[in-house]
Amino acid sequence: MKYISTRGQIEPVEFQDAVLMGLADDGGLVIPESIPDVADRLEAWRSLGYSDLAFEILRLFVGDIPADDLKSLIEKTYGRAFEPEPAPTVRVGPIYILELWHGPTLAFKDIALQLLGNLFEYILARRGGRLNILGATSGDTGSAAIAGCRGRAGIDIFIMHPAGRVSPIQQRQMTTVLDENVHNIAVAGSFDDCQRIMKTLAADLDFKRKYSLGAVNSVNWARVLAQIVYYFTAVFDVQKQTGAKQVRVEVPTGNFGDILAGWYARRMGLPISRLILATNENDILARFFSSGEYSLGKLSQTLSPSMDIQVASNFERYLYYRVGCDADRLGGLMDDFARTGSLRIEVDADGLVDPPFVVGVGTQDDVLATIRRYHEQYDYLLDPHTAVGVAVADRLGVKDDAPLICLSTAHPAKFPGAIKKATGQDLARHPAIDALADLPTRCVELPNDTEAVREFIVKTIG
Ligand SMILES: *Cc1c(COP(=O)(O)O)cnc(C)c1O
């Protein structure tokens, strides 16, 4: 499998180059040249465990790592770090919850970032050289990326977060990691500012090459790829439990990375009848799928901070396919968006942008009510991101012929404030979080300024 760019201006590259490239060198996003159809393999895959299924899926997209190496990379990733397994599905009342937070930082991003850390190390060990990872985080990406890269030979990791706008626990998960190769930066701005700084530096090709800049944000194709796997295991699980032919999947969405993986899974032939996209009040994606207009709104801070995003960095990948893989048209639309903060595409006769997508918004009130209700009725604690999705899913209701899987993206103990607000009690605890309380921290504070971040990177790596 070769990789190309959504903007159509790079020569096709192999998987390892795509992983190192992060953002494509022409400013677009890296995508596979084709999407494999696996419909005729689904029966054979049903009985596989997580790592074996991950191997079957990844090998279709990875042409330049020998099968034995790929297999051991995957086993190393999903064998140890996840307890008891990477992605169990549990029935809770009328829905199925896909628990994606059994990794080291208790958020779904571990599933992709543990793999990415192993991939970087593998690639660097063979090619030599160093990699300087630059990432922007609204909270969970940073800690999961740091957990994936800490202490690894050949890698320095710089993670920017918006100062004062990540939860105290997320902050501690990042800044208590004292490995010498980990550099936390608190930027005096919003998450979108952090993301803009990262994109500006990554788009400076001289700088990117000179300092071997790599990306861990969900623009990195390996992250989307890793996430495709759990859609398969979850759909297989629920089909086994219910006998249903089709399954609906609901995804709480911020940067459009997680749900994009679901879209690829569906395109590969997995029987997902609907992809339900849930946002919080930052509803640019929900508005897009119901009107065809993708336009910046005002950023709200909510109880689900990892979804407080206006510019969804993975949206470009989806839009590329939506406009018929026309890189020129896509480039024009992205230019419109960069210039005016808005782009528009046509809708069909029913007013839909793309029929498999259903969208909804879970407000803060919805989130609190949903956490409270699931706790009272089912004795199950939802984190405030998962609750955005469950609130939207609940509104759509139960359908016996298409059961509903809701992706659970974080353990509630990462967001104890929201849980207390919803239930009136301090219920959200986890020993891994409690253990961070008194640890020393390290972090630099920088102004909301690309040049300040550039200088810091240059100075740090010398
Ligand atoms: C990152 C994150 C999301 C959003 O995922 P995207 O891939 O950005 O859409 C949702 N919930 C949690 C807890 C997250 O960390």
The ligand as a MOL file (V3000), in Angstrom:
LIG
                    3D

  0  0  0     0  0            999 V3000
M  V30 BEGIN CTAB
M  V30 COUNTS 15 15 0 0 0
M  V30 BEGIN ATOM
M  V30 1 C -9.6560 13.0330 21.8470 0
M  V30 2 C -10.8910 12.7190 22.5830 0
M  V30 3 C -12.1400 12.7500 21.9560 0
M  V30 4 C -12.3150 13.1810 20.5130 0
M  V30 5 O -11.6920 12.3080 19.6130 0
M  V30 6 P -11.3740 12.7780 18.1200 0
M  V30 7 O -10.6180 11.6840 17.5030 0
M  V30 8 O -10.5720 14.0330 18.2600 0
M  V30 9 O -12.6870 13.0420 17.4820 0
M  V30 10 C -13.2400 12.3730 22.6900 0
M  V30 11 N -13.1290 12.0040 23.9890 0
M  V30 12 C -11.9470 11.9630 24.6210 0
M  V30 13 C -11.9100 11.5680 26.0560 0
M  V30 14 C -10.8000 12.3130 23.9420 0
M  V30 15 O -9.6220 12.2720 24.5810 0
M  V30 END ATOM
M  V30 BEGIN BOND
M  V30 1 1 1 2
M  V30 2 1 2 3
M  V30 3 2 2 14
M  V30 4 1 3 4
M  V30 5 2 3 10
M  V30 6 1 4 5
M  V30 7 1 5 6
M  V30 8 2 6 7
M  V30 9 1 6 8
M  V30 10 1 6 9
M  V30 11 1 10 11
M  V30 12 2 11 12
M  V30 13 1 12 13
M  V30 14 1 12 14
M  V30 15 1 14 15
M  V30 END BOND
M  V30 END CTAB
M  END
